[in-house]
Amino acid sequence: MLPNPDGTVNAKFQQFDRDDTMKRKASGAPQAQIIIAVAAALAAGAAIAMPAAAQSPPAIRLSDANRVPACATPARLMAFLRDRNPRLDSRYNDIAKWYKTHGETWRVRWDYAFFQMIIETNGLLFKTAGGRGDVSPKQNNFAGIGTTGGGVPGDGYADMSTGVLAQIQHLVAYSGERLDKPVAPRTQLKQDDIIAISSRLRRTVTFGDLAGRWAVDRRYGRSIEWVADRFRRTQCNGRNPGADEPETPAVVAAALPRSEPARAAPASPTLVQPPVQISARQRVSLASAGLRPSIVSDAEPVRATEATPIETACRVQSASYVGKSGNHKTLLIRAVVDAEVHFTALQVLDGFEGSMGDTFIRTRAPGGNRVATYDSAGEALARAYELCPSAK
């Protein structure tokens, strides 16, 4: 059960109250049991007292004074999650990266959104000792959005990325900012009511303000903070790094957009630019620029036949999953299509080389493989022409 601020534990827990004060019926709703059970799992069955001087939950939105601390990396968040759920489904391996990607895009404290997810899903188990909750894993609903009790399953999303994005955007609405086209039907339906209530605070909205709103329980915000404190104790040596220790030097609030972004990070990999063959003029431009390949990392061992120029028919082309903004890497992918070898310079989001590369190979280059990863498309194309000198 979730510990109270004074260290005691409640025998009963109030039910959720989703977004628009729609009350849940009586006690025993599975989703409420999940919130109770996650703390029990985190505490290994013991009644653990909250820290005597526990800090207040932070503001929902990023700012110069409210940054994600350096110790809260996707890798450490995943290590923390696996400590609590050793049998974590492998399909969730990239989930912390999606929280970072969507959180930075929408200026949300994505580390705390991750902690909220742990509470809502019981560490991605989606069940308690008493059985499953209202939400099933296949819904990709990581925050109980739209679950109003009585077995109502709530919103469902096509993939993990969209589910994370839905939670991040729902938090944006709670912060008081209206979204043009949110991915969650519940956000679209209720965001005006949510924003109206948030505006009455006449101050910055915090994760503590989710208590009594996202969930009926008045300690909901403190429960999220309790999970955050456990993370700091195990992954940050007990420290709570200050605002002078940003997640990375390149990601600071001052550099983030101050209004709703025109384009969020893709909910699922969708090619912005399908594969197109490189023109002779583009090849001349690359040669005149003197570009030489500078490998960032080998995605997999490079076979001998791929490391030397090939004599068979081949072509060089480019494709992209990303637009002009954000941090990118370029994968060089080799595939045989109709007896012709294709080398594709594929631009992907930094940190998602594996998942986006695999998606491209599965959908566009069956049987292909990643040759290497580069900092720029120019470097990948330069290497492609070394391997395919006959390309026109």
C-alpha positions as CSV (number, residue, x, y, z in Angstrom):
1,M,0.0,0.0,0.0
2,L,1.1,3.6,-0.5
3,P,2.7,5.2,2.5
4,N,1.2,8.4,3.8
5,P,3.5,11.4,4.4
6,D,3.5,10.5,8.1
7,G,4.7,7.0,7.4
8,T,1.4,5.2,8.0
9,V,-0.4,3.1,5.4
10,N,-4.0,3.4,4.4
11,A,-6.1,0.2,4.5
12,K,-8.5,1.7,1.9
13,F,-7.8,4.0,-1.0
14,Q,-10.1,6.5,-2.7
15,Q,-11.0,5.7,-6.3
16,F,-9.8,7.6,-9.3
17,D,-11.5,10.7,-10.5
18,R,-10.5,11.1,-14.2
19,D,-10.2,14.7,-15.5
20,D,-13.8,15.8,-15.3
21,T,-14.8,14.7,-11.7
22,M,-16.6,11.6,-13.0
23,K,-16.6,9.5,-9.9
24,R,-15.8,5.9,-9.7
25,K,-18.2,3.6,-7.9
26,A,-17.5,2.1,-4.5
27,S,-14.2,0.6,-3.5
28,G,-12.2,-2.2,-5.1
29,A,-11.7,-0.9,-8.6
30,P,-8.8,-2.8,-10.1
31,Q,-7.0,0.4,-11.2
32,A,-7.0,1.7,-7.6
33,Q,-5.7,-1.6,-6.5
34,I,-2.8,-1.1,-8.9
35,I,-1.8,2.1,-7.3
36,I,-1.9,0.5,-3.9
37,A,0.0,-2.5,-5.1
38,V,2.9,-0.7,-6.8
39,A,4.0,0.9,-3.6
40,A,3.8,-2.5,-1.9
41,A,6.0,-3.9,-4.6
42,L,8.4,-1.0,-4.3
43,A,8.6,-1.4,-0.6
44,A,8.9,-5.2,-0.8
45,G,5.9,-5.6,1.4
46,A,7.0,-3.3,4.2
47,A,5.4,-0.1,5.4
48,I,8.2,2.3,4.6
49,A,7.8,5.8,5.9
50,M,8.1,8.8,3.7
51,P,11.3,10.9,4.2
52,A,10.8,13.4,7.0
53,A,11.8,16.3,4.7
54,A,10.4,15.0,1.4
55,Q,10.5,17.6,-1.3
56,S,7.4,18.9,-3.0
57,P,6.6,17.5,-6.4
58,P,8.0,19.8,-9.2
59,A,6.2,21.8,-11.8
60,I,4.8,19.8,-14.8
61,R,6.6,21.9,-17.4
62,L,10.3,22.3,-17.9
63,S,11.9,25.7,-17.3
64,D,15.3,27.1,-16.5
65,A,14.7,26.3,-12.8
66,N,13.0,23.0,-13.4
67,R,15.1,20.7,-15.5
68,V,15.4,16.9,-15.6
69,P,18.4,16.1,-13.4
70,A,21.5,14.6,-14.9
71,C,21.1,11.3,-13.1
72,A,17.7,10.7,-14.6
73,T,18.8,9.1,-17.9
74,P,16.6,6.6,-19.9
75,A,19.1,3.8,-19.0
76,R,18.9,4.5,-15.2
77,L,15.1,4.8,-15.4
78,M,14.9,1.4,-17.1
79,A,17.3,-0.1,-14.5
80,F,15.1,1.3,-11.7
81,L,12.0,-0.2,-13.4
82,R,13.6,-3.6,-14.0
83,D,14.6,-3.8,-10.3
84,R,10.9,-3.6,-9.5
85,N,9.7,-5.8,-12.5
86,P,12.5,-8.3,-13.3
87,R,10.3,-9.9,-15.9
88,L,9.7,-6.7,-17.9
89,D,8.4,-7.5,-21.4
90,S,11.2,-6.7,-23.9
91,R,8.8,-4.7,-26.0
92,Y,9.2,-1.9,-23.4
93,N,13.0,-1.7,-23.7
94,D,12.7,1.8,-25.4
95,I,9.9,3.2,-23.3
96,A,12.1,5.5,-21.2
97,K,13.6,6.9,-24.5
98,W,10.1,7.7,-25.7
99,Y,9.4,9.6,-22.4
100,K,12.5,11.6,-23.0
101,T,11.8,12.3,-26.7
102,H,8.1,13.4,-26.2
103,G,8.8,15.1,-22.9
104,E,11.5,17.3,-24.3
105,T,9.4,18.1,-27.3
106,W,6.5,19.2,-25.2
107,R,8.6,20.7,-22.3
108,V,7.3,18.3,-19.7
109,R,9.2,16.8,-16.7
110,W,9.4,13.4,-18.4
111,D,11.2,11.8,-15.5
112,Y,8.2,12.4,-13.3
113,A,5.8,11.3,-16.1
114,F,7.8,8.0,-16.0
115,F,7.3,7.8,-12.3
116,Q,3.6,8.4,-12.7
117,M,3.5,5.6,-15.2
118,I,5.1,3.2,-12.7
119,I,2.3,3.9,-10.3
120,E,-0.5,3.7,-12.9
121,T,0.6,0.4,-14.4
122,N,2.2,-1.3,-11.4
123,G,5.6,-1.2,-13.1
124,L,4.1,-2.2,-16.4
125,L,2.6,-5.4,-15.0
126,F,-0.9,-4.0,-15.5
127,K,-2.1,-6.3,-12.7
128,T,-2.2,-6.9,-9.0
129,A,-2.4,-9.9,-6.7
130,G,-6.1,-9.7,-7.2
131,G,-6.0,-9.8,-11.0
132,R,-5.8,-7.4,-13.9
133,G,-6.9,-3.8,-13.8
134,D,-9.2,-2.0,-16.2
135,V,-6.4,-1.3,-18.7
136,S,-4.7,-4.2,-20.6
137,P,-1.1,-4.0,-21.9
138,K,-2.2,-4.1,-25.5
139,Q,-3.9,-0.7,-25.1
140,N,-0.6,1.1,-24.7
141,N,-2.3,3.3,-22.1
142,F,0.3,4.1,-19.5
143,A,-1.6,6.6,-17.4
144,G,-5.1,5.3,-17.1
145,I,-6.4,8.0,-19.5
146,G,-10.2,7.6,-19.9
147,T,-10.6,4.9,-17.3
148,T,-13.6,6.0,-15.3
149,G,-14.3,2.9,-13.3
150,G,-16.7,0.0,-13.5
151,G,-14.5,-1.8,-15.9
152,V,-14.3,1.0,-18.5
153,P,-10.9,0.3,-20.2
154,G,-10.2,3.9,-21.3
155,D,-8.3,5.0,-24.4
156,G,-6.2,2.6,-26.5
157,Y,-3.3,3.6,-28.7
158,A,-1.7,2.0,-31.8
159,D,1.8,1.7,-30.3
160,M,4.0,2.4,-27.3
161,S,5.2,5.8,-28.5
162,T,1.7,7.1,-29.1
163,G,0.7,5.9,-25.6
164,V,3.6,7.8,-24.0
165,L,2.8,10.8,-26.2
166,A,-0.8,10.7,-25.0
167,Q,0.2,10.9,-21.3
168,I,2.7,13.7,-22.0
169,Q,0.1,15.7,-23.9
170,H,-2.5,15.1,-21.1
171,L,0.0,16.5,-18.7
172,V,0.4,19.6,-21.0
173,A,-3.4,20.1,-20.7
174,Y,-3.2,19.9,-16.9
175,S,-0.4,22.5,-17.0
176,G,-2.9,24.9,-18.5
177,E,-1.9,24.8,-22.2
178,R,-4.4,23.9,-24.9
179,L,-3.4,21.4,-27.6
180,D,-4.5,21.7,-31.2
181,K,-4.8,18.0,-32.1
182,P,-4.0,15.7,-29.1
183,V,-3.6,12.0,-29.8
184,A,-5.8,11.0,-26.9
185,P,-9.6,11.2,-27.5
186,R,-10.0,11.9,-23.7
187,T,-7.7,14.9,-23.9
188,Q,-9.5,16.2,-27.0
189,L,-12.8,15.8,-25.2
190,K,-11.9,17.2,-21.7
191,Q,-9.0,19.5,-22.1
192,D,-11.0,22.7,-21.9
193,D,-12.5,21.6,-18.6
194,I,-9.0,20.5,-17.3
195,I,-7.4,23.8,-18.3
196,A,-10.3,25.9,-16.8
197,I,-9.7,24.2,-13.4
198,S,-5.9,24.6,-13.7
199,S,-6.2,28.3,-14.5
200,R,-8.0,28.9,-11.1
201,L,-4.7,28.1,-9.3
202,R,-3.2,31.3,-10.7
203,R,0.3,29.7,-10.4
204,T,2.5,27.1,-12.0
205,V,0.8,23.7,-12.0
206,T,2.8,20.9,-10.3
207,F,2.6,17.1,-10.2
208,G,1.2,17.6,-6.7
209,D,-1.8,19.3,-8.2
210,L,-2.8,16.1,-9.9
211,A,-4.1,14.9,-6.6
212,G,-7.8,15.0,-6.5
213,R,-8.0,15.4,-10.2
214,W,-6.0,12.8,-12.2
215,A,-6.8,10.6,-9.2
216,V,-9.3,11.2,-6.4
217,D,-6.7,10.3,-3.8
218,R,-5.3,13.5,-2.1
219,R,-1.9,11.9,-1.8
220,Y,-1.5,11.1,-5.5
221,G,1.2,13.7,-6.0
222,R,3.0,12.6,-2.9
223,S,2.9,9.0,-4.1
224,I,4.6,10.1,-7.4
225,E,7.2,12.0,-5.3
226,W,7.7,8.9,-3.2
227,V,8.6,6.9,-6.3
228,A,10.9,9.7,-7.4
229,D,12.6,9.6,-4.0
230,R,13.2,5.9,-4.3
231,F,14.8,6.5,-7.7
232,R,17.1,9.1,-6.4
233,R,18.2,6.9,-3.5
234,T,19.1,4.0,-5.8
235,Q,20.2,5.7,-9.0
236,C,21.5,9.2,-7.8
237,N,23.3,8.3,-4.6
238,G,20.4,9.9,-2.7
239,R,21.1,13.3,-4.2
240,N,18.5,15.6,-5.9
241,P,20.7,17.5,-8.4
242,G,19.8,21.1,-8.7
243,A,19.0,23.2,-11.7
244,D,22.7,23.7,-12.5
245,E,22.9,20.0,-13.5
246,P,20.9,19.6,-16.6
247,E,20.2,16.3,-18.3
248,T,22.6,17.1,-21.1
249,P,24.3,20.4,-22.0
250,A,22.4,20.5,-25.3
251,V,18.9,20.2,-23.6
252,V,18.2,23.2,-21.5
253,A,14.9,24.9,-21.0
254,A,16.1,28.2,-22.6
255,A,16.6,26.3,-25.9
256,L,13.2,24.7,-25.8
257,P,10.2,26.2,-27.7
258,R,8.0,28.5,-25.6
259,S,4.7,27.5,-27.3
260,E,3.1,24.4,-28.5
261,P,5.4,22.8,-31.1
262,A,4.2,22.6,-34.7
263,R,5.4,19.0,-34.9
264,A,5.8,16.5,-32.0
265,A,8.2,13.6,-32.2
266,P,6.7,10.9,-34.4
267,A,4.2,8.7,-32.5
268,S,5.5,5.8,-34.6
269,P,8.1,5.6,-37.3
270,T,6.7,7.1,-40.4
271,L,8.9,8.0,-43.4
272,V,9.0,11.7,-44.0
273,Q,11.0,11.0,-47.1
274,P,10.6,7.6,-48.8
275,P,13.7,6.1,-50.4
276,V,14.8,8.2,-53.4
277,Q,17.8,7.6,-55.6
278,I,20.6,10.1,-55.2
279,S,21.1,12.3,-58.4
280,A,24.4,12.8,-60.2
281,R,24.4,16.4,-59.1
282,Q,24.1,15.5,-55.4
283,R,26.9,13.0,-55.8
284,V,29.1,15.7,-57.3
285,S,28.2,18.0,-54.4
286,L,29.3,15.4,-51.9
287,A,32.6,14.9,-53.7
288,S,33.3,18.6,-53.9
289,A,32.6,18.9,-50.2
290,G,35.4,16.4,-49.5
291,L,33.2,14.3,-47.2
292,R,34.7,11.2,-45.8
293,P,32.8,8.7,-43.7
294,S,33.3,9.0,-39.9
295,I,31.7,6.1,-38.2
296,V,29.9,6.8,-34.9
297,S,29.4,3.2,-34.1
298,D,28.9,-0.1,-35.8
299,A,25.4,-1.2,-35.6
300,E,26.5,-4.8,-36.3
301,P,29.6,-6.5,-37.5
302,V,30.3,-5.4,-41.1
303,R,30.7,-8.4,-43.4
304,A,33.8,-8.5,-45.7
305,T,31.6,-8.3,-48.8
306,E,30.1,-5.0,-47.5
307,A,33.5,-3.5,-46.5
308,T,34.8,-3.4,-50.1
309,P,33.4,-2.0,-53.3
310,I,31.0,-4.4,-55.1
311,E,30.9,-5.2,-58.7
312,T,27.3,-6.2,-59.1
313,A,24.5,-3.7,-60.0
314,C,23.9,-1.3,-57.1
315,R,22.3,2.0,-56.3
316,V,22.5,4.6,-53.6
317,Q,19.4,6.3,-52.1
318,S,18.3,8.3,-49.1
319,A,15.3,8.2,-46.8
320,S,14.2,9.8,-43.6
321,Y,12.0,9.3,-40.6
322,V,12.7,12.8,-39.3
323,G,12.2,16.5,-40.3
324,K,14.8,19.3,-40.1
325,S,14.7,19.8,-36.3
326,G,15.9,17.6,-33.5
327,N,19.0,15.4,-33.1
328,H,19.6,12.9,-35.8
329,K,21.8,10.0,-36.8
330,T,22.1,8.4,-40.2
331,L,22.1,4.6,-40.7
332,L,23.6,3.1,-43.8
333,I,21.4,0.1,-44.7
334,R,22.3,-2.5,-47.2
335,A,19.6,-4.7,-48.9
336,V,19.3,-6.7,-52.1
337,V,16.3,-5.8,-54.1
338,D,15.6,-7.7,-57.4
339,A,19.2,-8.8,-57.7
340,E,20.4,-5.2,-57.2
341,V,22.2,-4.0,-54.0
342,H,20.6,-0.9,-52.5
343,F,22.5,1.3,-50.0
344,T,20.1,3.6,-48.1
345,A,21.2,6.5,-46.0
346,L,18.3,6.6,-43.4
347,Q,18.0,9.5,-41.1
348,V,16.6,8.6,-37.7
349,L,16.1,10.1,-34.2
350,D,19.2,10.1,-32.0
351,G,18.7,7.3,-29.5
352,F,16.2,5.3,-31.7
353,E,18.7,3.9,-34.2
354,G,17.7,0.3,-33.3
355,S,14.0,0.5,-33.4
356,M,13.7,2.8,-36.5
357,G,16.3,0.9,-38.4
358,D,14.5,-2.4,-37.7
359,T,11.2,-0.8,-38.8
360,F,12.7,0.3,-42.1
361,I,14.4,-3.0,-42.8
362,R,11.1,-4.9,-42.0
363,T,8.9,-2.7,-44.1
364,R,11.2,-1.4,-46.9
365,A,14.3,-3.6,-47.0
366,P,13.4,-7.2,-46.1
367,G,16.6,-9.2,-45.4
368,G,18.7,-6.1,-45.2
369,N,21.1,-5.1,-42.5
370,R,22.7,-2.0,-40.9
371,V,26.2,-1.3,-42.1
372,A,27.1,1.5,-39.6
373,T,25.8,4.6,-38.0
374,Y,27.0,8.1,-38.9
375,D,26.7,11.7,-37.5
376,S,25.4,13.0,-40.9
377,A,23.7,11.9,-44.0
378,G,26.6,13.2,-46.1
379,E,29.0,10.9,-44.3
380,A,26.7,7.9,-44.8
381,L,26.3,8.7,-48.5
382,A,30.0,9.1,-48.9
383,R,30.5,5.6,-47.5
384,A,27.7,4.3,-49.7
385,Y,29.5,5.6,-52.8
386,E,32.7,4.0,-51.7
387,L,30.9,0.7,-51.6
388,C,28.9,1.3,-54.7
389,P,31.2,3.2,-57.1
390,S,29.1,2.3,-60.1
391,A,26.0,4.1,-58.9
392,K,24.9,6.8,-61.3
